[in-house]
Amino acid sequence: MKIIILGAGQVGASVAANLAHEANDITVIDSDLKKLQDLQDRLDLRTVHGHASHPEILAQAGADDADMIIAVTNSDEINMVACQVAYTVFHTPTKIARVRAVGYLNNALLFSPEAFPVDMIISPEQLITDYILRLIEYPGALQVLDFAGGKVQLVGLRAYYGGPLVGNDLRELRKHMPNVETRVAAIFRRGKPILPEGNTKIEADDEVFFVAAKNNIRAVMGELRRLDKPYKRVVIAGGGNIGVRLARTLERDYQVKLIDHNAARTEQVAKELDKTVVLLGDAADGDLLLEENIEHTDVFCAVTNDDEANILSSMLAKRLGARKVMALINRAAYVDLVESGIIDIAISPQQVTIGTLLAHIRRGDIAAVHSLRRGAAEAIEAVAHGDARTSKVVGRAIQDIKLPAGATIGAVVRGNDVVIAHHDTVIQAEDHIILFLVDKRRIGEVERLFQVGVTFL
């Protein structure tokens, strides 16, 4: 696929890295020569220096025969105009734009062929907000991902001593919970993947990913660790777009405090929010945190635009007694570093965002893609089309489907029904299939598996 990425910032560079490793023809446009040079030193791609929305620059990048434009510069306006130019001048089939301003996002009339012809809008701030909300909804989870419109969820958590299933075979799960259908999709032990079998023993500190219908999630979590008490008190560090969105959503059901160091911003945020207590100060000020009873805080969430500030304030909050701390971290090198230490969850905006993009880039009918374990693995929702003659999956039992090594099918969503996958489950046309792939380099094999033959009409 020939793809032009506009913007070599953190999101653009992350998208380029993911796509370049999958044999796509990638060109990146940016006005910053150093960023382009850094990308070219690391990845097999072309770069073009210039303004991303200018027709002559897009032509230089090969927009005449590009399959897709992904506009992820730091300017909403440049992204929107670039999509307009790609549509009008170059007739580019697929146009994706990052749009952050709420005023644009709330006006659906703006995004149509008659206005700005954007096929898909990405709002990283909203995606990150939704991601954090799911983590708060399920205390103890490391990752919570929605599939099939929320009917199925895939949850990652760390197994602890005291969990009923820890030290036992996986097949015991059915005996413990005879009325709950679930499937362990993958286990990571000391950083390495283990394909789960019936006789696989869960060990303390294993990172376990399981699939279940949404209403069964907490019951399954209770088998792997002692269930944490529901969260009540949340402190948010940062009054930017993410912090305000998060506070606005949480304040209906939680006691929320928001800290920001900018006096004008805190005054504005206080007017926008109803129940949230807005505080002017430094979130890395220990005296302020103690004054605000940080030791009784269930979740401390640092979402400023400064990685170092997020890391330091989260570490301090944890040391002072906060029950769970999360930090938004842009630099990929920092994510692994901090998550192995005092910070409970490091949130990478790139990894949260990339899945939404990948669902539109994958071949075959891929409805959703979620990046797992900092991009090493993927969870995929694929739709089966065709019939037994034209499809490699329809009409076949799971045990007869030639899945690539390291891939497992966790669940099948059939209309409104959730079917947890077993070896004899037969795939039907239009089923939504939830797969877990521990080695994302095999993604091409999964895509080909879900492509229908040329005879399918």
PyMOL commands that set and color helices and strands:
alter all, ss='L'
color gray80, all
select helices_A, chain A and resi 10-20+33-42+55-60+63-65+76-88+102-105+108-110+124-137+148-150+172-176+214-224+241-250+263-272+286-291+294-296+307-319+332-339+349-361+373-375+398-400+440-449
alter helices_A, ss='H'
color red, helices_A
select strands_A, chain A and resi 2-6+25-30+46-49+68-71+94-98+120-122+141-147+152-158+182-189+192-194+207-213+233-237+255-260+277-280+299-302+324-328+345-347+366-372+377-383+407-414+417-420+432-437
alter strands_A, ss='S'
color yellow, strands_A
deselect
rebuild
show_as cartoon
